[in-house]
Amino acid sequence: MTTIVMDVASAWDALAGTNLPDGYRVEITEGKIIMTPQGRDQWKVILKAAPQIEQQLAGHGEILSDVMIDFPSSLYGYAPDLAIVAPGSELNSRGRFEWHSLEAVLEVVSKSTRDNDFDKKFRMYAECAIPLYVIIDPSDSTCTIHRNPTRTGVYVEQEQIIFGEDLVLPLEGREIVVKTDGFPRSEG
């Protein structure tokens, strides 16, 4: 990990012009650049979930995977495993969506991202009022749906479903249903 001093409008601006290695996921947490390889189980969940979501959005929103999102702090730059962008959202002057454009974020947990997904991202997404945060955990074969964020960094409601049950994403004025029976189950 490398610690950088952030004096930019977006955490991602610190990486402008940098050649990043292929096959690694890059995010910025508390001003630190964190690079982790994409795990096999993460990738399989994304491959199974993204087309289901995209088909049901049918032009009413957009699904992104590992795409830079601008957050209100220059110390955080997240590229969620999956992010659902609200219909009518526009890119900012940097060519990126901002946190307030997101209707839902889905993160797939791995050993290397566990603390970030359950702690730091949980707080940041709630503080940013992202309506829905889903943590998909192949190690215990569950999806945890967090709803009703507060500015104090918590989600008031939580629901857990096991792989094999439908993951229902209540979005503004519509509902997306993701079949989880094909999600991989991993050990540990």
N, C-alpha and C positions, 0 to 999 in steps of 0.2 A: 504494500500500500504506500501511496505517496500522499503527503499532506501538502495542499496548495493554499496560498492566500487568495481569497476570493474578493476581488474588487471589480465585479462585473455585474451586469443586469441579470444574466442567467448563468447558472452553474455550467451549462454546456459551453458557454463562450470561452471558458478556460481551455477547452480542448480544440478550439478552432485551429485548423491547419495541422493538427496532429494525425499521424498515420497510426491507427489503432490496429492491433492484430486481428485477423479473421478468426471466427469461431469463439470469440470471447464476448461476454456480455459486459458492458461498461455502465456503471452508475456512479453517482457522486452522493455520498452521505457524510454530513457534518464536515464538508470541505475536503473529504478524502476520496480519491479516485479508486474505485473498487472494480477489479476485473476478475470475472469468474467464467470458467468454461460452461457452455450450455450443457446441462445434463440430459441423458437419453430419455428419462422419464418426463422431464419438463417438456422436451421437444415433442414427445408423443402426445401429451395432453394438449398442447397447443395445436398440433396438427388435427386432433379429433374435435376440439371445441371451436376453433376459429371458423371453419366452414359452416357449422351449424348456426353460429351466431350471425355470420354474414348473410346467409340465406334468409333468416328470419327478419333481419333488419330491413331487407328489401328496399334499400335507398333511404331509409329513415334513420340516419346515423351512419357511423363508420366503425369498423373494427380495425385496430392496430395491434401489432405485435413487436415488442422490442424497439419501439420508436420513441425518440427523445420527446419528453413533455416538459414545458417550462413551469416551474413551481414558484411560489412567491418569495422564496428564499434563495439567495445565490449559493447557499451551502448544500443545496439538494438538487440533484438532477436524476430523475428516475425515468426509466424506459420500461414500463410494465410489461409483463409477459403477454397480457391481453388488456386492451383498454377499449371501452365503447365510448365513442365520441357522440355527443348529442347532435340531433339534426340541426342544420343551420349554423353550426360552429364554423368559425373562420380561423385561418392561420394568422399568427402575429407577424410583425415585421421581420422576425428571424426565420420565418417559414415553418414554425412549429405551433402545435396546439398548446394552450395553457390549461392549467389544472381545472379551471371553472368550466371548461368544455366537456369534461369527463362525466358520464353518467354512471359508469362502473369500471372498476379495475379488478382483474383476476390475476393473482400471483400464484405460481406453482412452486411449492416449497422444495428445497433440496437441503442437504446437510450444510452446504456452504452459505445458503441464503436464509436459513431458518430464523436467526435472531433479527435480521433486518426485516423480514416479512411479518413476523409476529410482534415486533416492538416498534422500530423506527418508522417503517412504512405505515403501519397501523395508525400511529399517532399523526403522522404527516397527512395521510389521506383524510382522517377525521377532521383535523384542524382546517384542511382545505375544503371541507364540506362536500367531499365526493360521496354521493348518495349511497353507493353500494360498493363494498370491498369484499371480495371472495378470496379465501385462502384455500388452495387445492393442495392436499397433502397425500402424495402417493405412499408414504411410509405408514400411514394409518388408514388409508383408503377413504378419506373424508374430504368434504367440501364444507367450509364454514362461511356462512353468509353473514356479513355485518351490515346493519342498516341504521339509519337515523344518527348521523354523525353530530358531534358537538364540537364547538371551537376549543374545548379543553382537551381534545385529542383522544376521545373515546367514541365508540359506537354504542348506542343504547340497547339495540336489539341484536341478538345473535341466534342463528339457527344452524344446526349441523345435519348434513345428510351423508349417507354412506354411498360409495361407488356402487352403481347399479340402480340407484334412485335417480329421478330427474332433478337436475339443478335448475330451479326456476328463478329467473332474474327479473324482478319487477322494475321496469323502467318507466319513465314518464309517459303515461298514456298507452303503454303496451307491455307485453310480457315476452321474454325470450326463454325457451326451454332447451336445455342442453342435456342430451343423453350421456350419462357417465359410465354406462356398463362397459365401454371399451377403454376406459382410462387404465393405464398400467398401475400395478401395485408393486411397490418396491419394499425391500427389507430395510429396517432401521430408519 
